[in-house]
Amino acid sequence: MKDDLSEITAKGWVCGKCGLPLERGPVSITYMKSSFPVDLPRCPCCGVTFIPPELALGKMREVEKILEDK
Amino acid sequence: MMPRPTRALCPVCLAALPALLKAEGGAVRLERSCPEHGNFSEIIWEGPPNLESWTRPRAMPEPAPFQTAGGRGCPRDCGRCPQHRQRACTVLVEITRRCNLRCPVCFASSGREETFPPATEIFAHLDWIRDQAGPVVLQLSGGEPTLHPDLPDIVRRARDLFPAVQLNTNGLLLARDQSLAPRLARAGLSWIFLQFDGTRDEIHRALRGADLQAAKEQAIAACALAGLAVVLVPTLAAGINDDNLGDLLDFALERAPTVRGLHLQPMTAAGRNPFPPGRRLTLPRVLAALARQSKGRVLPEHASPPGCEHERCSFHCRYLLDREGRLHPLGESACCSACASPAEAPPTASSFYLPAPSFPEAASAPPDLPAPDDAPTERAIASVIRNWQSAPPEEEEGDALTRFINSARSRTFSITCMAFQDAWTADLERLQNCCVHVFAPPARLMPFCSYNLTNAQGEALHRI
């Protein structure tokens, strides 16, 4: 299940811009003045971060809804 | 821009009239002229927040099915007519007219009638509501609904049909019969809307004709034992309990997470409310009183206009409670345990949705993302369920997103305020965009404020 952040692996992913393999590292996700420090696969050079669809449509969407309100 | 045209009612004959919203000395007035009964002008807003800025863009839902053909005009055709522009997010059904209080104020004019509609009749009404309105939040109301002998069965049937079931009650039976709360919890009740006008007996005496503070506290304790969430619902009356908001807030916070919020209802001149229309508590007046009495913990800038009902009908403030019970506006910062200190802050991904990835393996098109804005009714239903349903025990483990989701389920607290309309303030633009509907037997759904509308003589337009 890829919305369990610890299950999201950097293995096999390469940054299209820098050509470097992605590495798991700390990233701060921010939305509506709230920030969430998490570990995700990211490019060690430019910092572009890989967020799998399951995470974007699962846990992140749930957080969005909580923050966005009725 | 002011003046803004709309349509309003003559408070005497309830004729629909052309009207203007006019700004005057920091207030906004609803002005109209009845050829028979003269000019009427009522303050409906006293900023801040400024009414011009109190707006929120929203996607309109699909038109609701209507039950009446129209012909006599709004609001006489109510129930719903083709002029209605909004689906229901919540539907209220009165399961009895009988009440165990005889409040000096009651928009429902409830009384002592001796019979109850049989459960089978109520089940048929619930089926019809589900068919016409869809999966709304269902409110069981009255009269006093806990008096109905089949209430647990009614709750059970309602939960089979609707995503959430709310009970609007004065709480006296919950206090007296300690077995009732657990029976309702087992039947699937989602939360209790507890009439709770203040923290002093003199307030209960003035509005309800009895000393009720001890019973109210017993009712909350019974709900806590049963794991039932409670929202405290004060009817606010100027000069009676508008000085009690700070104490109400403290009382509620001391009982969180059983108490999940305050839902304030400024009194309107409907039913047998002896309310002089000159002493009206507008939404900004309530916000200013909250800011003053909460000593700055609740501020007008925390309030948002609604995304479902009309923007002039309500405000809501949402908070996260920290371990010490302090309020933190939701959306201002993540929960404390999830926050990194600025010194440790890692690189920032500036948005949840990053630009299309340029990874070689991601050659296929990105998946279809859901629309950024759900229909307002669906969003409102999901939001009130999140805010008001019983809080599950909080799980401490997981990543920062998981911890935030868990804390939002169990440690959020909301302050909401609904400005119901009466014959003096009814604005047809608001009525036609209403999403809080009442089931009017045998087969109509009516905006709450239209259903409860009475003229200056106390005569009801729709309620029988």
Interface residues (C-beta under 8 A of the other chain):
Chain A: L5 S6 G12 W13 V14 C15 G16 K17 G25 P26 V27 S28 I29 T30 Y31 M32 K33 S34 S35 F36 P37 V38 D39 R42 G47 V48 T49 F50 I51 P53 A56 L57 K59 M60 R61 E62 V63 E64 K65 I66 L67 E68 D69 K70
Chain B: S304 P306 G307 C308 H316 R318 L330 G331 E332 S333 A334 A338 C339 A340 E344 A345 P346 P347 T348 A349 S350 S351 F352 Y353 L354 P357 S358 F359 P360 E361 P366 P367 L369 P370 P376 R379 A380 A382 S383 V384 R386 D399 A400 L401 T402 F404 I405 A408
